[in-house]
Amino acid sequence: MKPSEHVRANVTDDGLVILDIDKGEIYSANVVAARIWSLLMDGKSEQEAIDAVAAEFDAPRDTVARDAHSFIESLVQKSLIDGPPPS
């Protein structure tokens, strides 16, 4: 996956900020979502990102999976990312 051409994103210590240039909309997300974003942008699959986040944040995998899928689905619906649909 990669950001859509009309998207600019910045990961900080506080989380993630996404700018949709075409729509003039700004989105923000917490540090966990920022980590998911970073992993996906590094070429990891949704499942690999879920496993990494569950381990890094010592969180239940099923909770991370549900939240990650919801986050990724929202990125797809808003056309903020390009690539294969979430797995």
N, C-alpha and C positions, 0 to 999 in steps of 0.2 A: 504494500500500500504506500501511497504517497499523497501529499497534500494536493488538492486540485490547483490548477494554474492560477486561479483567482484568490488563492488563500495564502496568507502569511501567518506563521505561528511562531511563538516564542515561549520556551520553557524556562522558568525561573525557579528559585528556591521556594516561591510561594505557590507555584502551580503552572497553569497553561493559559495563554491568551491566544485566541485565534481571531484573525481579521478576515472577513469576507469582503474583498475589495469591490466586487460587482454589486453587492447588496448594501454595502456600507454598514455591515453588522459586525459587532464584536462579541465574542463568546469567551467566557473564562471557566476554568475547571480547577479542581483541587490537585494536590501533589500526586495522588494516586492516579488520577486520570492523566496527568502530565507524564507519569512513568509509563502508562499504557501507550500513550501517543508516541513517546520516544522509542519504545520497543517496536511498535508497528512500523515506524519510520525507518528503523534500522533493519527492517526486513523480517522481523519475527512474525510468526503466525499468531492468530488470536489465542490459540491454546498455549503456545510458548509464552506469550505475554501474560496470560493468566497464571501459569505456573510460576513465572518469575516474580510477579507481584505478590502472589500468595506467600511465597517464601520470603521475599524481602520485607514485607510488612507483617509477617507472622499472622496472616488472616486466613479464615476458613476458605478453602478453595471454592466451595459452592457459592459463597457470598461474592467472592471476587469474580467468578464466572458470570453470575447473574448481572452484576453491576458493569463489568467490562462489556458484556454483550450489549447491554442497554446503551452504554456510552458510544460504542462503535456503530450501533444501529442509528443513533442520532446523528453521528457524523455523516453516515451514508445518506440519510434522509435529507440532510441539509446540503448535500453535495459538497462537503468540505474535504472529502478524501476520494481518491481514485484508486482502483485496484479491485481485486477479487472480493466478492461479498463475504461477510463474516462467516467463519466456519464454526 
